[in-house]
Amino acid sequence: MPYIPEITGAPSHVALPAHVPLVREPWGMLKSLRAARQNLLSIIPEVATRQPMVSGKTGRRWHMVMDPDAIRRVLLERVEDYPKSLVTKNLLRPAIGESLFIAEGAHWRWQRRAAAPVFSHRNVTNLTPVMSAAAEAACARVEAAGPRAINLADEMVRATFDVISDVTFSGDEGFDRAAIHRAIDAYIAEAGKISLFDMLGLPDWVPRPGRMVSGQALKEMKRVADASIEGRRQGGARKVPDLLDLLLAGEDPETNRQMNTGELRDNLLTFIVAGHETTALTLGWALYLMGFDQAAQDRARAEAQAAFGKGTATAAHLEQLPFLRQIVEETLRLYPPAAILSRTAQKEDTLGGRDVYPGDTVMIPIYALHRNQLLWQDPDQFRPERFENRKAIQRYAYLPFGDGPRICIGASFALQEAVIILATLLARYRFTPVPGHTPKPVMILTLRPEGGVWLQAEAV
């Protein structure tokens, strides 16, 4: 039995924040497909929150793994034997090519070595003013909205897109941010819908009808990115280097290889899509939880105001905001943006005492892992105090950014951005829920609050 950290300060029987009712009976392929197209989380069996592993067959053999030791084997010890699944690659390759998120083997390794310095502690810290400026702009929009209810989910998408576009293409007046944003939304809306062809494992050249719609938007997005890259090559780096400058300068220390325009573009688009969508979702869910738990909100506000009053949050304030970080980490536990990881076994193996064969789909349902009763006390409750002692959390029981060599390269960037924006908003406003507007957790490509996060904001 794994060690489960004890949590004090909250009753065991309290109202639960929004969660997904998981399936309690086996479904066939067509029913699973229909459900998956509406909400991928709905196909997770409820038993996955009570067992270390669940296996079955829906067209092909699959295994859902919640055992930390088995997950460690998949993500770290035998990572080459468990590449990302064809479904994942088919969904994302049209938008981000063979970038870090999709590439495998040697092609992935050299890109990772070239890009790793971009997200060093120093570089991420240098980008803090951009995050603070986006937080200030979000506060101004909240202020301008007055006393009416605001969809904070939409506001957070705008705030994080401000950040990622500023740190990616700073000073590029020719960069059409609105066009990029529309293209990303169009692609996510269509490509995120699980296709029956993908579930059956049909090859890429078989057309996916639901994915044809966004093709023109993707072409335009890539054209704009390519033009910006070539323009920067001609114009030179900024005084404070942004992500594009850092990637242009980056090289693999083992081979001295640098990214060409196509590789730069694919990785930039990966950072743009992942760097704003996932952080926006985390912030939207965190603000929902602040409305849900007013006591936690009061404590977070007091911490933020003690650190920087109602002024501007900076990198120097981050160490003074431990409870804000705990809130972000607990939000990522309850609502992980990438709520399911999918791999395809290449060799025979044994996971959790069960045989795995080549071609089997091995899923790590992060949503179920983070709510597994064998690993967490009162797992459906919002309890930021779980993260007071971060070392007490079993490493492979908490995976909001994945783990192993393919852990999210921008994790520190995302956490810093989320803490700064959340702290700034809470230092200035009290958020209260709007009756009848509880968001529904729905995963298509990422875990979104369906219906929005509607809150009322009152200046404090």
C-alpha positions as CSV (number, residue, x, y, z in Angstrom):
1,M,0.0,0.0,0.0
2,P,1.6,3.3,-1.1
3,Y,2.0,6.1,1.4
4,I,-0.8,8.7,1.3
5,P,0.1,12.0,3.0
6,E,-2.3,13.0,5.7
7,I,-4.1,16.3,5.3
8,T,-5.4,18.4,8.1
9,G,-7.6,21.4,8.2
10,A,-10.5,20.3,6.1
11,P,-13.5,18.1,7.0
12,S,-13.8,14.7,5.2
13,H,-17.5,15.4,4.1
14,V,-17.7,18.6,2.2
15,A,-19.2,19.7,-1.2
16,L,-17.2,18.5,-4.1
17,P,-16.0,20.7,-7.0
18,A,-17.1,19.8,-10.6
19,H,-16.0,16.3,-11.6
20,V,-16.9,13.8,-14.3
21,P,-19.2,10.9,-13.6
22,L,-17.0,8.0,-14.8
23,V,-18.5,4.9,-16.6
24,R,-19.5,2.0,-14.5
25,E,-20.2,-0.6,-17.2
26,P,-18.3,-1.9,-20.3
27,W,-19.1,-0.1,-23.6
28,G,-18.7,-1.3,-27.2
29,M,-16.7,0.5,-29.8
30,L,-19.5,2.6,-31.3
31,K,-20.8,3.8,-28.0
32,S,-17.3,4.5,-26.8
33,L,-16.7,6.5,-30.0
34,R,-19.8,8.6,-29.6
35,A,-19.0,9.3,-26.0
36,A,-15.3,10.1,-26.8
37,R,-16.3,12.7,-29.4
38,Q,-18.4,14.4,-26.7
39,N,-16.0,14.0,-23.7
40,L,-13.0,11.7,-23.8
41,L,-13.0,11.5,-20.0
42,S,-16.4,9.8,-20.1
43,I,-14.8,6.5,-21.4
44,I,-12.6,6.2,-18.3
45,P,-14.0,3.4,-16.1
46,E,-14.8,4.4,-12.6
47,V,-12.8,1.4,-11.4
48,A,-9.7,3.2,-12.6
49,T,-9.9,5.4,-9.5
50,R,-9.8,2.3,-7.3
51,Q,-7.4,0.0,-9.0
52,P,-3.7,0.2,-10.1
53,M,-4.5,-1.0,-13.7
54,V,-7.5,-1.7,-15.9
55,S,-7.3,-3.6,-19.3
56,G,-9.8,-4.3,-22.0
57,K,-10.4,-4.4,-25.8
58,T,-12.2,-1.8,-27.9
59,G,-11.1,-2.5,-31.5
60,R,-7.6,-3.2,-30.1
61,R,-6.2,-4.2,-26.7
62,W,-5.7,-1.3,-24.2
63,H,-4.4,-0.9,-20.7
64,M,-5.1,2.0,-18.3
65,V,-2.2,2.3,-15.9
66,M,-2.5,4.1,-12.5
67,D,0.3,2.2,-10.7
68,P,3.2,4.7,-10.1
69,D,5.9,1.9,-10.6
70,A,4.4,0.8,-13.9
71,I,4.1,4.4,-15.0
72,R,7.7,5.0,-14.2
73,R,8.6,2.0,-16.4
74,V,6.6,3.5,-19.4
75,L,7.7,7.1,-19.1
76,L,11.3,6.6,-17.9
77,E,12.8,3.1,-17.8
78,R,11.6,1.9,-21.2
79,V,10.5,5.1,-22.8
80,E,11.8,4.0,-26.3
81,D,9.5,1.0,-26.2
82,Y,6.4,3.2,-25.5
83,P,6.3,6.0,-28.1
84,K,3.4,8.3,-28.4
85,S,0.4,6.6,-29.9
86,L,-0.6,7.0,-33.6
87,V,-3.9,8.6,-32.4
88,T,-1.9,11.4,-30.7
89,K,0.4,11.9,-33.7
90,N,-2.4,11.9,-36.2
91,L,-4.3,14.5,-34.3
92,L,-1.4,16.9,-33.9
93,R,1.1,16.4,-36.8
94,P,-0.9,18.6,-39.3
95,A,-0.4,21.5,-36.9
96,I,3.0,21.0,-35.3
97,G,4.8,18.6,-37.7
98,E,7.7,16.6,-36.2
99,S,8.3,19.0,-33.4
100,L,9.4,18.1,-29.9
101,F,5.9,17.0,-28.9
102,I,5.7,14.4,-31.6
103,A,9.2,13.4,-32.7
104,E,10.8,10.2,-31.5
105,G,14.2,8.7,-31.1
106,A,17.3,10.6,-32.3
107,H,15.2,13.3,-34.0
108,W,13.5,14.1,-30.7
109,R,16.8,13.9,-28.7
110,W,18.7,16.5,-30.8
111,Q,15.8,18.9,-30.7
112,R,15.4,18.6,-27.0
113,R,19.1,19.3,-26.4
114,A,18.9,22.4,-28.7
115,A,15.7,23.7,-27.0
116,A,16.5,22.9,-23.4
117,P,18.5,26.1,-22.7
118,V,15.6,28.2,-23.9
119,F,13.6,27.3,-20.8
120,S,16.5,27.8,-18.3
121,H,15.6,29.4,-14.9
122,R,17.4,32.6,-16.0
123,N,15.5,32.9,-19.3
124,V,12.1,32.1,-17.7
125,T,12.8,34.7,-15.0
126,N,13.7,37.3,-17.6
127,L,10.3,36.9,-19.1
128,T,8.4,37.7,-15.9
129,P,7.6,41.3,-16.9
130,V,5.6,40.0,-19.9
131,M,3.5,37.8,-17.5
132,S,3.0,40.8,-15.1
133,A,1.9,43.0,-18.0
134,A,-0.6,40.4,-19.2
135,A,-1.9,40.2,-15.6
136,E,-2.3,44.0,-15.4
137,A,-4.2,44.0,-18.7
138,A,-6.5,41.2,-17.5
139,C,-7.2,43.3,-14.4
140,A,-8.0,46.3,-16.6
141,R,-10.6,44.3,-18.5
142,V,-12.2,43.0,-15.3
143,E,-12.4,46.5,-14.0
144,A,-13.9,47.8,-17.3
145,A,-16.6,45.0,-17.2
146,G,-18.0,46.5,-14.0
147,P,-20.2,44.5,-11.6
148,R,-21.6,42.1,-14.2
149,A,-20.6,38.4,-14.4
150,I,-17.5,37.7,-16.5
151,N,-16.4,34.5,-18.2
152,L,-13.0,34.2,-16.7
153,A,-12.2,31.2,-18.9
154,D,-12.2,33.5,-21.9
155,E,-10.3,36.2,-20.1
156,M,-7.5,33.7,-19.2
157,V,-7.2,32.5,-22.8
158,R,-6.7,36.1,-23.8
159,A,-4.2,36.8,-21.0
160,T,-2.1,33.7,-21.7
161,F,-2.1,34.4,-25.5
162,D,-0.8,37.9,-24.7
163,V,2.0,36.3,-22.8
164,I,3.0,33.6,-25.4
165,S,2.7,35.9,-28.4
166,D,4.8,38.6,-26.6
167,V,7.5,36.1,-25.5
168,T,7.5,34.5,-28.9
169,F,7.3,37.3,-31.4
170,S,8.0,40.4,-29.3
171,G,8.2,43.6,-31.4
172,D,7.1,42.0,-34.7
173,E,4.5,44.4,-35.9
174,G,3.8,42.3,-38.9
175,F,2.8,39.3,-36.8
176,D,-0.9,38.9,-37.0
177,R,-1.8,37.7,-33.5
178,A,-5.5,37.6,-34.2
179,A,-5.0,35.4,-37.3
180,I,-2.8,32.9,-35.3
181,H,-5.3,32.8,-32.5
182,R,-8.2,32.1,-34.8
183,A,-6.2,29.4,-36.6
184,I,-5.3,27.7,-33.3
185,D,-8.9,27.7,-32.1
186,A,-10.2,26.4,-35.4
187,Y,-7.7,23.5,-35.4
188,I,-8.3,22.5,-31.8
189,A,-12.0,22.6,-32.4
190,E,-11.8,20.2,-35.3
191,A,-8.7,18.1,-34.8
192,G,-9.5,17.4,-31.2
193,K,-12.6,15.4,-32.2
194,I,-11.6,11.8,-32.0
195,S,-12.0,10.1,-35.3
196,L,-13.2,6.5,-35.8
197,F,-10.3,6.2,-38.3
198,D,-7.8,7.1,-35.6
199,M,-9.3,4.6,-33.1
200,L,-9.0,1.9,-35.8
201,G,-5.4,3.0,-36.5
202,L,-5.8,3.8,-40.2
203,P,-2.8,5.5,-41.8
204,D,-2.4,9.2,-42.2
205,W,-3.1,9.3,-45.9
206,V,-6.8,8.3,-45.3
207,P,-8.6,11.6,-45.1
208,R,-10.2,12.6,-41.8
209,P,-13.4,14.5,-42.8
210,G,-13.7,16.5,-39.6
211,R,-10.1,17.7,-39.9
212,M,-10.3,19.0,-43.4
213,V,-12.1,22.2,-42.3
214,S,-9.2,23.8,-40.6
215,G,-6.6,23.1,-43.3
216,Q,-6.6,26.7,-44.7
217,A,-6.3,28.2,-41.2
218,L,-3.3,26.0,-40.6
219,K,-1.6,27.0,-43.9
220,E,-2.1,30.7,-43.0
221,M,-0.7,30.1,-39.4
222,K,2.4,28.4,-40.8
223,R,2.9,31.1,-43.4
224,V,2.8,33.9,-40.8
225,A,5.2,32.0,-38.6
226,D,7.6,31.3,-41.4
227,A,7.6,35.0,-42.4
228,S,8.3,36.1,-38.8
229,I,11.2,33.6,-38.6
230,E,12.8,34.9,-41.8
231,G,12.2,38.5,-40.8
232,R,13.9,37.9,-37.4
233,R,16.9,36.3,-39.1
234,Q,17.3,39.5,-41.2
235,G,16.6,41.9,-38.4
236,G,18.6,40.4,-35.5
237,A,17.8,39.6,-31.9
238,R,16.0,41.8,-29.3
239,K,17.8,43.4,-26.4
240,V,16.0,41.0,-24.0
241,P,15.9,37.8,-26.1
242,D,12.5,36.2,-26.7
243,L,11.7,32.6,-27.4
244,L,12.3,33.0,-31.1
245,D,15.7,34.6,-30.6
246,L,16.7,31.9,-28.2
247,L,15.6,29.1,-30.6
248,L,17.4,30.8,-33.5
249,A,20.6,30.8,-31.4
250,G,20.1,27.3,-30.0
251,E,22.1,24.4,-31.2
252,D,22.5,20.8,-30.2
253,P,25.7,20.7,-28.0
254,E,26.6,17.2,-29.3
255,T,26.2,17.8,-33.0
256,N,26.2,21.6,-33.3
257,R,23.0,21.2,-35.4
258,Q,20.6,24.1,-35.5
259,M,16.9,24.2,-36.4
260,N,16.0,25.1,-40.0
261,T,12.9,27.3,-40.7
262,G,10.5,24.4,-40.8
263,E,11.8,22.9,-37.5
264,L,11.7,26.3,-35.8
265,R,8.2,27.0,-37.0
266,D,6.9,23.6,-35.8
267,N,8.4,24.0,-32.4
268,L,7.3,27.7,-32.1
269,L,3.7,26.6,-33.0
270,T,4.0,23.8,-30.4
271,F,5.0,26.3,-27.7
272,I,2.3,28.8,-28.8
273,V,-0.5,26.1,-28.7
274,A,0.7,24.4,-25.6
275,G,2.0,27.5,-23.9
276,H,-1.2,29.4,-23.9
277,E,-4.0,26.8,-24.0
278,T,-2.9,24.7,-21.1
279,T,-2.0,27.6,-18.8
280,A,-5.2,29.4,-19.7
281,L,-7.2,26.3,-18.7
282,T,-5.3,26.0,-15.4
283,L,-6.1,29.6,-14.6
284,G,-9.7,29.2,-15.5
285,W,-10.1,26.2,-13.3
286,A,-8.2,27.8,-10.5
287,L,-10.5,30.8,-10.5
288,Y,-13.5,28.5,-10.5
289,L,-12.0,26.8,-7.4
290,M,-11.4,30.2,-5.8
291,G,-15.1,31.0,-6.2
292,F,-16.0,27.5,-4.9
293,D,-13.8,27.9,-1.8
294,Q,-13.9,31.4,-0.4
295,A,-11.7,30.5,2.6
296,A,-8.9,29.4,0.3
297,Q,-9.4,32.6,-1.8
298,D,-9.2,34.8,1.3
299,R,-5.9,33.1,2.4
300,A,-4.5,33.4,-1.1
301,R,-5.5,37.1,-1.3
302,A,-3.8,37.8,2.0
303,E,-0.6,36.1,0.9
304,A,-0.6,38.1,-2.4
305,Q,-1.3,41.4,-0.8
306,A,1.4,40.8,1.9
307,A,3.9,40.2,-0.9
308,F,3.2,43.0,-3.3
309,G,0.1,44.9,-2.1
310,K,-2.0,45.7,-5.2
311,G,1.0,46.5,-7.2
312,T,2.9,44.5,-9.8
313,A,4.0,40.9,-9.1
314,T,7.6,40.2,-10.1
315,A,9.9,37.2,-10.1
316,A,11.2,38.3,-6.7
317,H,7.8,37.8,-5.2
318,L,7.4,34.2,-6.2
319,E,9.0,32.7,-3.1
320,Q,6.6,34.7,-1.0
321,L,3.6,33.0,-2.6
322,P,3.7,29.3,-1.5
323,F,0.0,29.0,-1.0
324,L,-0.7,30.4,-4.5
325,R,1.6,27.8,-5.9
326,Q,-0.2,25.1,-3.9
327,I,-3.5,26.3,-5.4
328,V,-2.1,26.0,-8.9
329,E,-0.7,22.5,-8.2
330,E,-4.0,21.3,-6.7
331,T,-5.8,22.7,-9.7
332,L,-3.5,20.8,-12.0
333,R,-4.3,17.6,-9.9
334,L,-8.0,18.0,-10.2
335,Y,-8.1,19.3,-13.8
336,P,-4.9,18.3,-15.6
337,P,-5.0,20.0,-19.1
338,A,-3.6,16.9,-20.8
339,A,-5.8,14.5,-18.9
340,I,-4.9,11.3,-20.8
341,L,-1.4,10.2,-22.1
342,S,-1.5,7.5,-24.8
343,R,1.4,5.3,-25.8
344,T,1.7,2.3,-28.2
345,A,3.7,-0.7,-27.0
346,Q,6.5,-1.8,-29.3
347,K,7.7,-4.9,-27.4
348,E,6.3,-7.5,-25.1
349,D,6.4,-6.3,-21.5
350,T,4.8,-6.8,-18.1
351,L,3.1,-3.9,-16.4
352,G,1.4,-4.3,-13.0
353,G,1.6,-8.1,-13.4
354,R,-0.2,-8.0,-16.7
355,D,1.1,-9.0,-20.2
356,V,1.5,-6.2,-22.7
357,Y,2.0,-7.1,-26.4
358,P,3.3,-5.1,-29.4
359,G,0.6,-2.8,-30.7
360,D,-1.3,-2.6,-27.4
361,T,-2.4,0.9,-26.5
362,V,-1.1,1.9,-23.0
363,M,-3.0,4.9,-21.5
364,I,-2.0,6.8,-18.5
365,P,-5.4,8.5,-17.6
366,I,-3.9,11.4,-15.6
367,Y,-7.5,12.4,-14.5
368,A,-8.0,9.0,-12.9
369,L,-4.5,8.8,-11.6
370,H,-4.9,12.1,-9.8
371,R,-8.2,10.9,-8.2
372,N,-7.1,7.4,-7.4
373,Q,-8.1,6.3,-3.9
374,L,-5.0,4.2,-3.5
375,L,-2.8,7.3,-3.9
376,W,-4.8,10.3,-2.5
377,Q,-6.8,11.0,0.6
378,D,-10.3,12.4,-0.3
379,P,-9.2,12.7,-4.0
380,D,-12.2,14.5,-5.3
381,Q,-11.9,17.3,-2.8
382,F,-10.1,20.6,-3.4
383,R,-7.3,20.6,-0.8
384,P,-4.3,22.8,-1.7
385,E,-2.7,21.8,1.6
386,R,-1.7,18.5,0.0
387,F,1.2,20.3,-1.5
388,E,2.6,21.9,1.6
389,N,5.2,19.1,1.7
390,R,5.9,18.5,-2.0
391,K,8.3,15.7,-1.2
392,A,5.5,13.7,0.4
393,I,3.7,13.4,-3.0
394,Q,4.8,10.2,-4.8
395,R,6.5,11.3,-8.0
396,Y,4.6,9.1,-10.5
397,A,1.3,9.7,-8.7
398,Y,1.2,13.4,-9.9
399,L,1.9,14.0,-13.5
400,P,0.4,17.3,-14.7
401,F,3.4,17.8,-17.0
402,G,4.2,14.1,-17.7
403,D,7.6,12.8,-16.5
404,G,10.8,11.1,-17.6
405,P,12.9,12.5,-20.5
406,R,9.8,13.8,-22.2
407,I,8.5,15.9,-19.3
408,C,7.0,19.2,-20.5
409,I,9.9,21.5,-21.4
410,G,7.9,24.5,-20.4
411,A,6.6,23.4,-17.0
412,S,8.5,26.0,-15.0
413,F,7.4,28.7,-17.4
414,A,3.7,27.6,-17.1
415,L,3.8,27.5,-13.3
416,Q,5.4,30.9,-13.0
417,E,2.9,32.5,-15.3
418,A,-0.1,30.9,-13.6
419,V,1.1,32.0,-10.1
420,I,1.8,35.6,-11.2
421,I,-1.5,36.1,-13.0
422,L,-3.6,34.4,-10.3
423,A,-1.9,36.3,-7.5
424,T,-2.4,39.6,-9.3
425,L,-6.1,39.0,-9.9
426,L,-6.8,37.8,-6.3
427,A,-4.9,40.8,-4.8
428,R,-7.3,43.2,-6.4
429,Y,-10.7,41.3,-6.7
430,R,-13.0,39.0,-4.8
431,F,-14.5,36.4,-7.1
432,T,-17.9,34.9,-6.3
433,P,-19.7,32.2,-8.3
434,V,-22.8,32.9,-10.5
435,P,-25.6,30.6,-9.4
436,G,-26.5,28.0,-12.0
437,H,-23.2,28.3,-13.8
438,T,-21.0,25.4,-12.7
439,P,-18.5,24.5,-15.5
440,K,-18.5,20.9,-16.8
441,P,-15.1,19.2,-17.2
442,V,-14.9,18.1,-20.8
443,M,-11.9,16.8,-22.6
444,I,-11.7,16.8,-26.4
445,L,-8.0,17.6,-26.9
446,T,-7.5,19.3,-23.5
447,L,-9.6,19.5,-20.3
448,R,-11.8,22.5,-20.7
449,P,-14.6,24.0,-18.5
450,E,-17.6,23.6,-20.8
451,G,-20.0,26.5,-20.3
452,G,-17.2,28.8,-19.1
453,V,-16.1,30.0,-15.7
454,W,-18.7,32.7,-14.9
455,L,-17.8,34.8,-11.8
456,Q,-18.6,38.2,-10.4
457,A,-15.6,40.4,-9.5
458,E,-15.7,42.9,-6.7
459,A,-12.7,45.2,-6.0
460,V,-11.1,44.8,-2.6
